[in-house]
Amino acid sequence: MNRRFLLVLPILASLCAVAVVVSIAAAAPGEPEASAAALVTRVTQPGLADEVSLALTAPPRGDQVVANYAYPADGSIVQLSSAGARVVAQPGVSSIAQSGLNVASVSLLGGEISADAIDLRASVAAGPANASVDVPASSVTGLVVLGQLITPTPNAVVPLADWGTLEILASSSETTRKAPRSASTSLTALRIKVTADHGGLPAGSTIEIGSVSTSTLAAAPVVPVKQATKPTVAPPASRPVVPANAPREPGKSIAGAPPELVRVAPEVTAQLSSGGYVFPVYGPASFGDTFGAPRSDVPGGWHHGEDIFSPLGTPLLAVADGTVFSVGWNDIGGWRLWLRDRVGNEFYYAHLSAYSPLAVNGKQVRAGDVLGFMGKTGDAEFTPVHVHFEIHPVSLLSLGYDGAVAPYPFLNAWRRAEDVSFDAGRAYLPLDGPAGSRGAIAPPAGAVLLEASDISSSSGLTPGSLKATLTGRAPKSKTGGGDR
């Protein structure tokens, strides 16, 4: 072999290795994906096009019904009285997909197989912290096979004489816990496989009745490019000042607010309650009651707060006099901060687009001060603009991040400049379950206080105020958590 050729080979190999490394380094991160499908009926025969009654796919979403379907026209192979299907899929840092259908009065192969009703549901989600599959309450009722009543069980296979088999509630699911996280599931209520000519169908034919499938792939959390140029260790002035018993939020965090994200705060006037609390958003805003709803991004898989929707850049206000801490980036909450009031209750603001000059760790602020501005950072990149707001009463801080109460009643009260006792706050249901179910029990709701005619005039956050409400005596001046 030519000596010069032998010398060139290592050089070529090195260039190829460099090319591979560059290619890998330049590869774009995977795009988020989500898909959902629902199929009411499908008949497959060798050499012929599939006969489908109703099939839907998403994204974005679909909802459709069909009535009095028959194939062929005399209904000798498939006949049903009505059916409906719906699908929805939304890709993003948190990708979700859901599909469902219901079918009534099914008759197959001239009545050899029949069912009163079919109801299928499938839901999957994948996010930065978790991936999950949920197939709730899927069922086949009134199933009769060759004259015999059958109790459906998942993935059961019933022989059909000498001409085929019937699969019941055939399902498969898969989740990937390592990034990029993904989840998928499929479920078919009835699937007939014809192995010998029968009922007008040739061998090799298949009848499917009721089928749903969903799949998701989560994208990695998107950190703004400007954040990537910042050091991972905050300068001394921005180091987190975190109370010892503060809840540890999920996700990875980077302390500090980059200077380019700090904006001059506008002058605002906020109406405070008698206890010194204020609604956290300045101007028009909307919100619901989604506390405890499924969320794949956080440990436990449930929504720990409330999403308040308003235009991009809307000022966000300190809900109480207190101390700001944990200002910076979190891969789930995006640009976020925490606020601790003077008696120890803590409040979480997430998905900010920018901060005010007051958003500094250890900064003392007053109720109504502008802390930041509405955005959609972190895992909210593909959602409408909103702030995720949480309430962690001092009496529940021992439960860690799960020690939260539903913000909805407090948000409504603070809009009216009224107060609501945190002792009466609605905690997530599992905390109220049997002792030992999660290692902790939420405190009682204090229903007696809710029935008192003057409870709205007493702040549940002022030490001793709850005791004063019951006894009629003014609370003693002291520090700490008070009567909680």
C-alpha positions as CSV (number, residue, x, y, z in Angstrom):
1,M,0.0,0.0,0.0
2,N,1.2,3.5,-0.8
3,R,3.0,5.0,2.3
4,R,1.5,8.5,1.8
5,F,-2.0,6.9,1.7
6,L,-1.3,5.2,5.1
7,L,-0.3,8.6,6.5
8,V,-3.5,10.2,5.3
9,L,-5.8,7.6,6.9
10,P,-5.3,8.9,10.5
11,I,-5.9,12.4,9.3
12,L,-9.1,11.5,7.6
13,A,-10.2,9.6,10.7
14,S,-9.5,12.7,12.8
15,L,-11.5,14.9,10.5
16,C,-14.4,12.5,10.5
17,A,-14.3,12.5,14.3
18,V,-14.3,16.3,14.4
19,A,-17.2,16.4,11.9
20,V,-19.2,14.0,14.1
21,V,-18.5,16.0,17.2
22,V,-19.5,19.3,15.5
23,S,-22.6,17.6,14.1
24,I,-23.6,16.4,17.6
25,A,-22.9,19.8,19.2
26,A,-24.9,21.6,16.6
27,A,-27.9,19.3,16.7
28,A,-31.0,21.1,17.8
29,P,-32.8,19.8,20.8
30,G,-35.8,17.6,20.1
31,E,-39.1,19.4,19.4
32,P,-42.0,18.7,21.7
33,E,-44.7,16.3,20.4
34,A,-48.2,15.4,21.2
35,S,-50.8,13.3,19.4
36,A,-54.2,11.8,20.1
37,A,-56.5,9.5,18.0
38,A,-59.9,8.0,18.5
39,L,-61.5,5.4,16.2
40,V,-65.1,4.2,16.5
41,T,-65.1,1.3,14.1
42,R,-62.8,-0.2,11.4
43,V,-63.2,-3.3,9.3
44,T,-60.1,-4.5,7.5
45,Q,-60.3,-7.1,4.7
46,P,-57.4,-8.5,2.6
47,G,-57.2,-6.6,-0.7
48,L,-59.8,-4.0,0.1
49,A,-59.7,-0.5,1.6
50,D,-60.5,-0.2,5.3
51,E,-64.1,0.6,6.1
52,V,-64.1,3.3,8.9
53,S,-67.2,4.8,10.6
54,L,-65.5,7.7,12.5
55,A,-61.9,8.5,13.1
56,L,-60.4,11.7,14.7
57,T,-56.8,12.8,15.3
58,A,-55.2,15.8,17.1
59,P,-53.6,18.3,17.4
60,P,-55.2,20.6,17.9
61,R,-58.5,19.0,18.9
62,G,-61.7,17.4,17.5
63,D,-65.2,16.4,18.6
64,Q,-67.6,14.5,16.4
65,V,-70.6,12.1,16.6
66,V,-72.1,9.4,14.4
67,A,-75.6,7.8,14.5
68,N,-77.2,4.7,13.1
69,Y,-74.1,3.3,11.4
70,A,-74.2,0.0,9.6
71,Y,-71.8,-1.9,7.4
72,P,-72.7,-3.2,5.0
73,A,-76.1,-1.5,4.4
74,D,-77.9,-4.4,6.1
75,G,-75.7,-4.2,9.2
76,S,-74.7,-7.9,8.9
77,I,-71.1,-7.2,10.0
78,V,-71.2,-4.0,12.1
79,Q,-74.2,-2.0,13.4
80,L,-74.4,0.6,16.2
81,S,-77.0,3.1,17.3
82,S,-74.7,6.1,18.2
83,A,-71.1,7.1,19.0
84,G,-69.1,10.1,19.9
85,A,-65.4,10.8,20.0
86,R,-63.1,13.6,21.1
87,V,-59.4,14.3,21.0
88,V,-57.0,17.0,22.1
89,A,-53.2,17.3,22.0
90,Q,-50.9,20.2,22.9
91,P,-47.1,19.9,22.6
92,G,-44.8,21.9,24.7
93,V,-42.3,21.9,27.6
94,S,-45.3,20.1,29.2
95,S,-47.0,18.0,26.5
96,I,-50.4,16.6,27.0
97,A,-52.8,14.4,24.9
98,Q,-56.2,13.1,25.6
99,S,-58.7,11.0,23.7
100,G,-62.1,9.4,24.5
101,L,-65.1,7.9,22.9
102,N,-68.4,6.2,23.7
103,V,-70.5,3.8,21.6
104,A,-74.0,2.6,22.3
105,S,-75.8,-0.6,21.2
106,V,-73.1,-2.5,19.2
107,S,-74.0,-5.6,17.1
108,L,-71.3,-7.6,15.2
109,L,-71.6,-10.4,12.7
110,G,-75.4,-10.6,12.9
111,G,-75.6,-10.4,16.7
112,E,-73.0,-13.1,17.4
113,I,-71.2,-10.5,19.5
114,S,-72.9,-7.5,21.1
115,A,-72.4,-4.9,23.7
116,D,-74.7,-2.4,25.4
117,A,-72.1,0.4,25.7
118,I,-68.4,1.1,25.3
119,D,-66.7,4.0,27.1
120,L,-62.9,4.6,26.7
121,R,-60.6,7.4,28.1
122,A,-56.9,7.8,27.7
123,S,-54.7,10.7,28.9
124,V,-50.9,11.1,28.8
125,A,-48.6,13.9,29.9
126,A,-44.9,14.5,29.8
127,G,-42.9,17.4,31.3
128,P,-39.6,18.4,32.8
129,A,-40.2,16.5,36.0
130,N,-42.4,13.5,35.2
131,A,-44.3,11.5,32.6
132,S,-47.6,9.8,33.3
133,V,-50.3,7.6,31.7
134,D,-54.0,7.6,32.9
135,V,-56.7,5.3,31.5
136,P,-59.6,6.0,33.8
137,A,-63.0,4.2,33.9
138,S,-62.7,2.5,30.5
139,S,-65.3,-0.1,30.2
140,V,-67.4,-2.5,28.0
141,T,-70.9,-3.2,29.5
142,G,-73.4,-5.8,28.5
143,L,-70.9,-7.9,26.4
144,V,-72.4,-11.1,25.0
145,V,-70.2,-13.4,22.9
146,L,-71.9,-16.3,21.1
147,G,-74.8,-16.2,23.4
148,Q,-72.8,-16.1,26.6
149,L,-72.5,-13.1,28.9
150,I,-68.9,-12.1,29.4
151,T,-67.3,-10.1,32.2
152,P,-64.7,-7.9,30.4
153,T,-61.2,-8.0,31.8
154,P,-58.2,-6.1,30.4
155,N,-56.3,-7.9,27.6
156,A,-58.6,-10.9,27.7
157,V,-58.7,-13.2,24.6
158,V,-61.9,-15.2,23.9
159,P,-61.9,-18.0,21.3
160,L,-64.7,-17.7,18.7
161,A,-65.5,-21.3,17.8
162,D,-63.1,-22.4,15.1
163,W,-63.2,-19.2,13.0
164,G,-61.5,-16.5,15.1
165,T,-60.6,-14.8,18.4
166,L,-61.9,-11.7,20.3
167,E,-59.6,-9.4,22.2
168,I,-61.2,-7.4,25.0
169,L,-59.8,-4.1,26.3
170,A,-56.4,-4.7,24.7
171,S,-54.0,-2.1,25.9
172,S,-50.4,-1.1,26.0
173,S,-48.6,1.8,27.8
174,E,-45.1,3.1,28.0
175,T,-43.4,6.0,29.9
176,T,-39.8,7.3,29.7
177,R,-38.7,8.9,33.0
178,K,-35.4,10.2,31.7
179,A,-35.2,13.3,29.6
180,P,-36.6,13.8,27.0
181,R,-39.5,12.3,28.9
182,S,-42.3,10.7,26.9
183,A,-45.6,8.8,27.5
184,S,-47.9,6.8,25.3
185,T,-50.9,4.5,25.6
186,S,-53.3,2.7,23.3
187,L,-56.6,0.9,24.2
188,T,-59.0,-1.0,22.0
189,A,-62.3,-2.1,23.4
190,L,-63.1,-5.0,21.0
191,R,-60.9,-6.5,18.3
192,I,-62.1,-9.5,16.3
193,K,-59.5,-11.5,14.3
194,V,-61.1,-13.7,11.6
195,T,-58.9,-16.8,11.0
196,A,-61.3,-18.7,8.8
197,D,-64.0,-17.4,6.4
198,H,-67.0,-16.4,8.4
199,G,-70.1,-14.1,8.3
200,G,-69.2,-12.7,4.9
201,L,-65.6,-11.9,5.9
202,P,-62.6,-13.7,4.5
203,A,-59.8,-15.2,6.7
204,G,-57.3,-12.4,7.7
205,S,-60.0,-9.8,8.3
206,T,-60.2,-7.7,11.4
207,I,-63.0,-5.8,13.1
208,E,-62.1,-3.1,15.6
209,I,-64.7,-1.4,17.8
210,G,-63.6,1.5,20.0
211,S,-59.9,2.4,19.9
212,V,-58.0,5.4,21.5
213,S,-54.4,6.2,21.5
214,T,-52.3,9.1,22.8
215,S,-48.6,10.0,22.9
216,T,-46.4,12.8,24.1
217,L,-42.8,13.9,24.1
218,A,-41.7,16.8,26.3
219,A,-39.1,19.3,25.1
220,A,-36.3,20.3,27.4
221,P,-37.2,23.5,29.4
222,V,-36.2,26.5,27.3
223,V,-33.9,28.9,29.1
224,P,-33.6,32.3,27.5
225,V,-30.4,32.8,25.5
226,K,-29.3,35.7,27.6
227,Q,-29.5,33.4,30.7
228,A,-27.0,31.0,29.1
229,T,-24.4,33.8,29.1
230,K,-24.8,34.4,32.8
231,P,-22.7,32.7,35.5
232,T,-24.3,29.8,37.3
233,V,-23.2,31.3,40.6
234,A,-25.0,34.6,41.5
235,P,-23.0,37.7,42.5
236,P,-22.9,38.2,46.3
237,A,-25.8,40.8,46.3
238,S,-28.1,38.3,44.6
239,R,-27.3,35.2,46.6
240,P,-30.5,33.6,47.8
241,V,-31.7,34.5,51.3
242,V,-33.9,31.4,52.0
243,P,-35.6,30.8,55.3
244,A,-34.6,27.6,56.9
245,N,-38.1,26.0,56.7
246,A,-39.0,27.4,53.3
247,P,-40.6,24.9,50.9
248,R,-38.1,23.4,48.4
249,E,-39.7,23.9,45.0
250,P,-39.1,21.2,42.3
251,G,-36.7,21.7,39.4
252,K,-33.2,23.0,39.1
253,S,-32.6,26.6,40.0
254,I,-30.1,29.4,39.3
255,A,-30.0,32.3,41.7
256,G,-30.0,35.9,40.7
257,A,-31.8,38.3,38.3
258,P,-29.8,39.4,35.3
259,P,-29.6,43.2,35.0
260,E,-31.2,43.2,31.6
261,L,-34.4,41.7,33.1
262,V,-34.9,44.5,35.7
263,R,-37.4,47.1,34.6
264,V,-38.5,50.3,36.2
265,A,-41.7,49.7,38.2
266,P,-44.7,51.9,37.4
267,E,-46.6,53.8,40.1
268,V,-49.6,51.8,41.2
269,T,-52.2,52.1,43.9
270,A,-53.5,48.9,45.4
271,Q,-56.4,48.4,47.8
272,L,-55.3,46.5,50.9
273,S,-57.5,44.4,53.1
274,S,-57.9,45.1,56.8
275,G,-55.2,42.6,57.5
276,G,-52.8,44.2,55.0
277,Y,-53.2,41.8,52.0
278,V,-53.6,42.7,48.3
279,F,-54.5,40.9,45.1
280,P,-51.2,39.9,43.4
281,V,-51.9,41.3,39.9
282,Y,-52.4,44.9,39.1
283,G,-55.2,45.5,36.6
284,P,-57.7,43.2,34.8
285,A,-57.0,39.5,35.4
286,S,-58.8,36.1,35.3
287,F,-58.4,32.9,37.2
288,G,-60.2,29.7,38.0
289,D,-59.9,27.0,40.7
290,T,-57.4,24.4,39.4
291,F,-55.6,23.7,42.7
292,G,-55.0,19.9,42.9
293,A,-55.5,19.4,39.1
294,P,-53.1,16.9,37.4
295,R,-49.7,18.3,36.5
296,S,-46.9,16.2,35.2
297,D,-44.1,18.7,36.0
298,V,-44.0,18.5,39.8
299,P,-43.5,15.7,42.3
300,G,-46.9,14.2,43.2
301,G,-48.3,15.3,39.9
302,W,-50.8,18.0,41.1
303,H,-51.2,21.7,40.8
304,H,-49.9,23.4,43.9
305,G,-51.3,26.9,43.1
306,E,-53.5,29.0,40.8
307,D,-52.8,30.4,37.3
308,I,-53.8,34.1,37.0
309,F,-54.1,35.3,33.4
310,S,-53.4,38.8,32.3
311,P,-51.5,40.6,29.4
312,L,-47.8,40.3,29.0
313,G,-45.9,42.7,31.2
314,T,-48.8,43.3,33.7
315,P,-47.3,44.4,37.1
316,L,-47.2,41.8,39.9
317,L,-47.6,43.0,43.4
318,A,-46.4,41.9,46.8
319,V,-49.5,40.5,48.5
320,A,-48.2,41.5,52.0
321,D,-45.5,43.3,53.8
322,G,-42.5,41.0,53.9
323,T,-39.2,39.8,52.7
324,V,-38.3,38.7,49.1
325,F,-36.2,35.6,48.7
326,S,-35.2,33.0,46.0
327,V,-35.1,35.4,43.1
328,G,-33.9,33.8,39.9
329,W,-34.4,31.1,37.3
330,N,-36.1,27.7,37.9
331,D,-36.4,25.2,35.0
332,I,-40.1,24.7,35.8
333,G,-41.1,28.1,37.3
334,G,-38.9,30.1,34.9
335,W,-38.1,33.6,36.3
336,R,-39.6,33.4,39.7
337,L,-39.4,34.7,43.3
338,W,-40.8,34.0,46.8
339,L,-42.2,36.4,49.4
340,R,-42.4,35.7,53.1
341,D,-44.8,37.9,55.1
342,R,-44.1,39.1,58.6
343,V,-45.8,36.1,60.4
344,G,-44.1,33.5,58.2
345,N,-46.6,32.7,55.5
346,E,-44.9,32.3,52.1
347,F,-46.0,33.1,48.5
348,Y,-44.6,31.9,45.2
349,Y,-44.7,33.8,41.9
350,A,-43.6,32.0,38.7
351,H,-43.2,32.5,34.9
352,L,-42.2,36.2,35.2
353,S,-41.0,38.1,32.1
354,A,-39.0,40.6,34.1
355,Y,-38.3,41.9,37.7
356,S,-38.6,45.3,39.3
357,P,-35.7,46.8,41.2
358,L,-37.3,45.6,44.5
359,A,-36.9,41.9,43.5
360,V,-33.7,41.4,45.4
361,N,-33.0,38.6,47.9
362,G,-33.5,39.9,51.4
363,K,-35.3,43.0,50.3
364,Q,-38.1,44.3,52.7
365,V,-41.2,45.3,50.7
366,R,-44.6,46.6,51.4
367,A,-48.0,45.2,50.3
368,G,-48.8,46.6,46.9
369,D,-45.1,47.1,45.8
370,V,-44.4,46.0,42.2
371,L,-42.1,42.9,42.3
372,G,-42.1,41.9,38.7
373,F,-44.1,41.5,35.5
374,M,-46.4,38.9,34.0
375,G,-44.8,36.4,31.5
376,K,-44.6,32.8,30.3
377,T,-41.1,31.6,31.1
378,G,-40.1,28.1,32.3
379,D,-42.5,25.3,31.4
380,A,-45.2,28.0,30.5
381,E,-43.5,28.8,27.2
382,F,-46.3,27.3,25.2
383,T,-49.2,28.4,27.4
384,P,-51.1,31.7,27.6
385,V,-49.3,34.5,29.5
386,H,-49.9,34.0,33.3
387,V,-48.4,34.0,36.8
388,H,-48.5,30.8,38.8
389,F,-49.2,31.8,42.3
390,E,-49.0,29.6,45.4
391,I,-49.8,30.1,49.1
392,H,-47.8,28.2,51.8
393,P,-49.2,29.0,55.3
394,V,-46.7,29.0,58.2
395,S,-48.8,26.2,59.8
396,L,-48.1,23.9,56.8
397,L,-44.4,24.7,56.2
398,S,-43.4,21.5,57.9
399,L,-45.0,19.6,55.0
400,G,-42.5,21.0,52.6
401,Y,-43.6,21.9,49.0
402,D,-46.9,20.1,49.5
403,G,-47.8,22.3,52.4
404,A,-50.0,24.6,50.2
405,V,-53.6,25.7,50.3
406,A,-55.9,26.6,47.4
407,P,-55.4,30.3,46.4
408,Y,-58.9,30.7,44.9
409,P,-60.8,31.9,47.9
410,F,-58.0,34.2,49.0
411,L,-57.7,35.7,45.5
412,N,-61.5,36.4,45.5
413,A,-61.3,37.9,49.0
414,W,-58.3,40.1,48.3
415,R,-60.0,41.5,45.2
416,R,-62.7,42.7,47.6
417,A,-60.1,44.0,50.1
418,E,-61.3,41.3,52.6
419,D,-59.4,38.6,54.6
420,V,-59.9,34.9,54.8
421,S,-58.3,32.7,57.4
422,F,-55.5,30.4,56.2
423,D,-56.6,28.0,58.9
424,A,-59.7,27.4,56.8
425,G,-57.7,27.0,53.6
426,R,-58.4,24.0,51.4
427,A,-55.3,21.7,51.3
428,Y,-54.8,19.1,48.6
429,L,-57.1,16.1,49.3
430,P,-54.4,13.5,49.9
431,L,-53.2,15.5,52.9
432,D,-56.6,15.0,54.5
433,G,-56.5,11.2,54.0
434,P,-56.0,8.4,56.5
435,A,-53.1,8.9,59.0
436,G,-49.9,7.7,57.5
437,S,-51.1,7.8,53.9
438,R,-48.6,10.5,53.1
439,G,-46.9,10.9,56.5
440,A,-48.8,14.0,57.4
441,I,-52.3,15.2,58.0
442,A,-53.5,18.7,57.2
443,P,-54.9,20.7,60.1
444,P,-58.7,20.9,60.5
445,A,-60.5,23.5,58.3
446,G,-62.0,25.4,61.2
447,A,-65.6,25.3,60.0
448,V,-66.8,27.0,63.2
449,L,-64.9,30.2,62.2
450,L,-66.5,30.2,58.8
451,E,-69.9,30.3,60.4
452,A,-69.1,33.3,62.5
453,S,-70.8,36.5,61.3
454,D,-67.7,38.6,61.8
455,I,-65.0,36.3,60.4
456,S,-64.6,38.5,57.3
457,S,-63.3,41.4,59.4
458,S,-60.6,39.4,61.1
459,S,-57.3,38.5,59.3
460,G,-56.4,34.9,59.7
461,L,-52.7,35.9,59.1
462,T,-52.4,38.3,62.1
463,P,-51.1,36.4,65.2
464,G,-53.8,35.8,67.7
465,S,-56.6,37.1,65.5
466,L,-58.4,33.7,65.3
467,K,-58.4,33.4,69.0
468,A,-59.7,36.9,69.4
469,T,-62.6,36.2,67.0
470,L,-63.7,33.3,69.2
471,T,-63.2,35.0,72.6
472,G,-64.0,38.6,71.7
473,R,-60.7,39.7,73.3
474,A,-58.0,41.6,71.5
475,P,-54.9,39.5,70.7
476,K,-51.7,40.0,72.7
477,S,-48.8,41.6,70.8
478,K,-46.2,38.9,70.0
479,T,-44.2,37.5,67.2
480,G,-44.3,34.1,65.5
481,G,-47.1,32.1,63.9
482,G,-49.9,33.0,66.3
483,D,-53.0,30.8,66.7
484,R,-52.8,28.6,63.7
